[in-house]
Amino acid sequence: MLYRVSYGLASKLLSYENGVIFLELEVRDKWEKSLNAAAYEIAQCWKNKHKELEGAVACKIYVINSKKYSYKRSLLHLGVHPGYDCKKGMIFSTTPTTK
């Protein structure tokens, strides 16, 4: 689980298969930017902070927007999984190596 609580984001790794990171992201009240910015921020955090994920080429993010739908936060606390509000995807850029 990776938290950016001070920014209003919480996430967890769902799986890592064939170079693709699958994340669940909860966007909370403190987050002031777009969902696209949230997806980018959390995908970069996971890739850069976990050595096992450094080789990832892409990331699929399933978003729970508890900022817009406040009842979803209560459901999560009760152990009930609310549906995803949207899905985001990104391909990580690769830097060419110099010889």
N, C-alpha and C positions, 0 to 999 in steps of 0.2 A: 504494500500500500504506500502510495506517495501522496503526501499532503502539501498543498500550498495554501494552508488555511488562512494565513494572513492576507492572501490574495482572493480567497473565496473559491478555491478549487480543491477537490479531493478526487483521487483516482486509484484504480487497482488494475493490476495486470491480469488479463483473462487468459491469454496464451501467447506463445511465441512460436510460430510455425513458418518454415521456408523463408526466413528473413523478414517476416511481417509480424509486427507487434500489434496485439489486440488489447485495447484498453477500455475500461469503463470510466467515464468522467462525470462527476457531479459538479455542476456549476451552482454556487451559492450566492447569497445576497451581496457579499462584498465585491464580487467580480464586476467590473465596470466596462469591460471591453466586450467585443462580439464573441459569439460562440466559435467562430473561425480562429480568433486570436487565442481563445482558451485551448482549443484543440492543438494548435501549433505549439503553444507554451508547454503543455503537459507532455506532448510527444517528444519534444526536444529534451525536456527534463529526464524522462525515462531513458532515452537513448544515451544521453551524456553522463548520467549518474550511475548506470549499471554496466559494468564491463561486459557482461554476458550479452548485452543488447547492442554493443557498438557496431556490429556487422549488419544491423537491420537496414533494409532498403526501403521499407514502407511502414506505415502505421494506420490502423483502422481504429477509430474512436467512436464508441457508443455513448451518447450524451444523455444524462438525466438533468433536466433544467429545473432544479428546485428553487431557483430565483423567480422564475415565471410561475411555477406551480408549487406553491409553498407546502401543500399537503404531501408532496412526495418526500419531503424531509422526514415527516412523521412516519410515513410508511417504512422508510429505510430503517428508522430507529426501532420499529416494531418487528423488523425482520422480513417484511413483505417487500418483494422486489417490484417497484413500479415499472411500467414500460419505458422504453427509450423514446426520447423526444425527437432525436435526429441522429444521423450517423455522419461522421466526417472521415475523410481519408487524406493521407498525404504521402508523397514520395520524398524521401530524403535526398538532398543533392549530394553528389559525390565530387570530391576535389581530385582532379587528376594529379598523379604523382609525377614529380620531376626527377629526372635521372642525372 
